[in-house]
Amino acid sequence: MRAMLFETPGKPLRLAELPVPHPGPGEVLVKVEACGVCRTDLHLVDGDLPDPKSPVVPGHEIVGRVAALGEGVTGFTPGARVGIPWLGWTCGTCRYCRAGRENLCGKALFTGYTRDGGYAEFTLADARYCFPVAEGYGAAEAAPLLCAGLIGYRSLRMAGEGGTLGLYGFGAAAHIVAQVARHEGWRLFAFVKPGDEAAKAFARSLGAEWAGDSDEAPPDLLDAAIIYAPAGPLVPAALRAVAPGGRVVCAGIHMSDIPSFPYDILWRERSLHSVANLTRADGEEFLALAPKVPVVTTVETLPLEQANEALARLRDGRLTGAAVLVME
């Protein structure tokens, strides 16, 4: 099979020919149809994430068809359509797993980071961490739901219920979350890189009643803000924008350093939270909700061999919505 390999931070992915893997106990072999290109993949390639598997096949927004079942797997049949997310394996026995907080498992493995992912024609997955994907979506359109959608959904749940919501950074995750938030009755405000008029227009097209530069104050105080851009200086900016009792949620796996800020902008019961990974409950809830909204993803497709180009475009902000690699 063809696969793109990450070997060294700062160097392009390498196209390789690898043997098709065989599923072990509890695993499924999936023939990949599409794999989204996530900012976490960019953090991997740029060396921001510690101790990856090396070499590793990146990619964790995977949509494909079950090709073979490992010993003991039930609930799937060959040809079934599945999605494979970032959280790829957990121990099932630690205090977090036993409490339904498997996203915090200290022994967890992650798709496209510490186990091989979907920048390939085939991939293996733990059957426990595969989700059914609605046939109404095309493979490329469904792929961003598996991380941009799932992490976005978890961050929205952390934000609370209803009111005014600010989204900092309007890329793959925000364009999905915006649709869910509007469906649930939030008033939506979008904050983008200063001068990015295309992103402002994109946000307005998805229901934002105001879109401005990330260093601007919104027209109304926010009840909650979610930060998708990996820029630490946005944290004090968002705290200044939320009302007393408001909440700021940091939704990325990596962020630049947060500058010091006065206690006054945190006081009056404002709170600051981070999001870590996802749970299977998140996946089941969101993938059932997405077709009902319905969430419509905006994607730009590229062939597998152009993974480096997709990452470069993401790094440079030259994407509208999400990039998705498709297998030919």
Summary of the structure (lengths in Angstrom):
residues: 328
radius of gyration: 19.2
end to end distance: 11.8
largest distance: 57.9
contacts: 1182
relative contact order: 0.17
helix: 28%
strand: 28%
